[in-house]
Amino acid sequence: MEMVLGMLMWYMPVLGSSTPSAPDNGTLAGLLQSATQVLTWFITSMGSVLNFVLDNPAVLMLFLILLVGAAVGMLFRVWHSA
């Protein structure tokens, strides 16, 4: 829980307190800097997840079955909604 609160205080300048390593609180530049850091972390994390999925054939097959099942389920729901 402390880690989540720490992350919130770091990435959300409106809620966080001013520390030397944190971006400026309350400014648009600080907010954009925090949003850029979060987006960079998200893209990096998704890249490592994608590499993991593509490097393991069994996980890749399960992921593809999941995608096909979701698409079939959505089409089935749309087809029977009329």
N, C-alpha and C positions, 0 to 999 in steps of 0.2 A: 504494500500500500504506500509506503514511503517513496518507493521508486516512481510510482505513478504520479504522486503529488509533486515530486521533484521534476518529472518530465513536464507536467502541466505548468509548473512555475517557470521552467526554462522556455518552453515553446509557446506559451500564451502570455505575451507581454502585458496584457490588460490585467491578468490575475497575478502575475509574478511580482516579486519585489526586485528593486534595482541591485544588481550585483556587478562586480567588475567584469565578469566574463559573459554576462548576459547582454543581449542587445538592448538598446534604449527603449524603456517602457513608454507606451503611450504615443509613440511616433509612428508614422506610416512606414518610414524606412526600417524601423525595428520590427514591425509586423511583417513586412515583406521579407526581411532577412530570416525571420523565424519560419515563415511559410516556405521559403526556398530550402531551408535546412530540412524541414519535414518532408518536402517533396523529393529531395535528393535521397534521403534515407529510404523513403518508400520505393523509389525506382531501383535503388541498389538492392533492397531486400527482395523485391519481386524478380529482379534479375537472377539472384542466387537461387530462388525457388524454381524459376524456369530452368536454370541449368541443372538443378537436381532432378527435375521431372524428365528432362530430355536425356539425361545421362543414364537413367534407370529404365530399362524396357518394361518391366512389370508395372512400375508406377505410371509410365507413359500410357500403357494399355488401359489401366484403371481410370486415368484422367480422360482418355478419349471415350471410354464407355460412359463416363459421367457426362461428358459434353453431349454425346449422341442421345443419351437418355433424357437430358434436359431439353434438347431440341425436339425430340419426339413427344415428350410430355406437353411442351408448349403448343406444338402443332395439333396434338390431340385435343387439348383444351379449346383452342381456337375453332377447330372443326366442329366440335360438339356444342359450342356456345350459340350457334345460329339456330 
